[in-house]
Structure formats: C-alpha cells, structure tokens
Amino acid sequence: MPSGVSSTEINLAVYMERLDSYIDSQTTLNNNLCSNLEKVNSELVDINTWRQKIYGGKTILVALGILIFHTSAIMGSFVALINFMNK
C-alpha cells in the first residue's frame, strides 16, 4: 500500500468507481426504456388511428344500409298506394 493511503480511501475509490459504473448502466437502461416506450406510444397512436377509420367505415356502412332500407320502404309504400288507388 502506498504511504499515506489508507484502506478506507482505497475502498472508497472502489466504491465510487462501482457507483459510477452503476449510474452509467442505469442511465443507459433508462434511455433504452424511454425510447422503447416512445415506440410503443407511437404504435398505439397508429392502432387508434386505424381503429377510428374502421369504426368510421362501419358507421358509413350502417348509415348506408339504413338509407337503402328506408328508401325501399318508402318506394314500396308509394307502389302500394298507387296500386290501391288504381283499383
């Protein structure tokens, strides 16, 4: 052991080196987690966008079906009324 350096100072230096290594690894881990969460968030936004488009398409199809059904009912009632009036 060099003169003037105690065992406690060496242990403290080793501890500080390990602490710096731990902090670096945790920083890297946090950065990786944040980037992966951002990817997941952007993919969720894409999924929600597609879901809204699909719901919009379903709504349009239902509205179109109701419109066709309503139009055929009205036309059928006109035909029935004309046939009733002709007799």
HELIX and SHEET records of a PDB file:
HELIX    1   1 SER A    7  ASN A   86  1                                  80    
END                                                                             
